[in-house]
Amino acid sequence: MVETTFTFHVDEELKAAFDEAAKASDRPGSQLLRDFMREYVARAAHNGWFRAEVEEALKEANDPQLERIPQEKVAASWQARRAELLNQADEQHPSTPSRGADARAQT
């Protein structure tokens, strides 16, 4: 990796406080600044990805062709699937105490 120099102006008091904090953590200020820059670039990349995902989700949610399924229908479908799986478990393991019947009674 080719290195370059980054020069910028900073308030004298801020620089002194930063140097003191860096010294207290036994790390050179230049390393802390490089770490900060890497973290900032990574966060910016993640933010870009996240914003694109949100935009895509909003487009999809606003699509008039999108089939909307009521929550009640989804819940009923999953309850039926759960009951089916519990019945299969009871059939495959009849000698174990039936948790399926107890669980079905709770739904």
HELIX and SHEET records of a PDB file:
HELIX    1   1 GLU A   12  ALA A   24  1                                  13    
HELIX    2   2 GLY A   29  ALA A   61  1                                  33    
HELIX    3   3 GLN A   71  GLN A   92  1                                  22    
HELIX    4   4 ARG A   99  GLN A  106  1                                   8    
END                                                                             
